[in-house]
Amino acid sequence: MLDDLGLGPAISWLGRDFSKNTALDVEVQIEGELIGLSEPLRTCSYRVAQEALTNCVRHAGATTARVLLHESPAEVVLTVQDNGSGFAADSSGGIGLLGMRERVEELNGEFAVVSVPGAGTLVRAILPKAKMEKA
């Protein structure tokens, strides 16, 4: 799907699929053209969004989530924010969060999770485009 449709449409489809098949209402916002991104960057962004939305349903009990995919000249920023149960900041999280962090850091990106019990969770991945764009 990423190869055929591109990252923006794939993320939009993912949001619609979660909205249709779960109790989670997902809003997706795409900013930028997202053209010419490397395969590793596209795959990482999609997988992080997929895992974050899965966590919203599986662990957070969220009813709404917002996915923002923003491209600037230097980077792609993906955020997923939910209205779920959240968790303590001192918690290391589970294997899903670890997997997302490893994917992002493998591409020299930055990964952050901001969560407060009872106040939802925000997952953010900042992925540099330098040396990753197709020539």
N, C-alpha and C positions, 0 to 999 in steps of 0.2 A: 504494500500500500504506500509506504514512504517513497519508494522508487517511482511508482506509477502516478501518484497524486501530489506528492510533495509534503513537506512538514506541516504547513498550515492546514490544508484540507484533512490530513491524517489526524491532527489534534482535534479539529472540529468534529470529525467523525467519532473520535473516541469520546468526546463530551456527549454527543447525541446518544451514543450507544449506552453509556452509563445512565443517562437520564431515562432512556427507554427501558432498560433492563434491571434497574435498581430503584430504591427509594430516594436516590440522590438526584437533586436538580442541579445540573451543571451548566454554568455560563462560561463560554469560551470567548476570549477577545484576542485577536491577532493584530499585531502592529508591525508593519514592515513587509517587504516582498518575500523574504525567506527563499531567495533563488540562489543557486550556486553553492549551497552549503555542503560541506563534506558529509559523506555517508556516516562516519562515526558521530558527528555532531547531531545529525538528524535522528539517528538511532538512540543516542543518549537522551535527547530531549523527549522523544516519544516514550521511552521506557520509564523515565522519571515521572512524567505526567501519568502514565498508566499505573505505576506503583503508588503514587501519591493518592490518586483517586480510589484505588483499591483499598488503601489504608483508611480513607474517609468512610467507606462502606463497612469494612471488616472490623475496624477497631474504634473509630471515633463516634459512630452513630450519627454522623452528620446528615443533615437534610439538604444543605446547599453547599456548593463549592464553586469557586471562581478560578478559572485557568487563564492566565495572561501569558502570552508568548510575544516577546518584544525583541525586535532586531534593531541594533544600532550598527554603525560602520565597524565597530570593533568587537561586538559580542552579541550573543543571543541570551536573553534572560527569560527564564521560565519560572512563574510562581503559581502555586496552587494553594488556595486559602479556603478553609472550611469553617463551618459553624459547629463543629463537633465537640466532644467532651474534652479534648486537649489532654495534655499530660504534663507531669512535673518537669521543669527545666533541667533538673539534675538527673533525669532518667536518660539512659543512653539510647533508648528506643530499641527496636527489634532488628531482625535480619533485613527487613525491607528497607529501613532507613540506612543501614550500613551498605547495602547494595547500591542504593542511589548515590550515596556519598562516594563510594569507590568508582562508580561509572564517571561521575563528574570530575573527580580529582585525577582520574586517568587521562583526561583531556585537558589537564592544567586549569580546570575550572574551580569555582568556589561554590560550596554547598552549605546551606544554613537551614536550620529548623527553629522556628520561634513558636512556642506552645505554652499555654497556661491552662491549668485544670479549669474546666468549665467555660473556657473562652476560645476554643478552637485552636487550629494549627495553621501555620504558614510554612510552606516548603519553598525554598528559592534555590535555583541553580543558575549560575552565571558562567557561560561557556565562551571562551575567547574564540574569535574567528581566525586570528592570525595563524598562518602556516597550516590552516585546515581547509581553506576554500579550494575549490577545484581550479586548476590552472587554466 
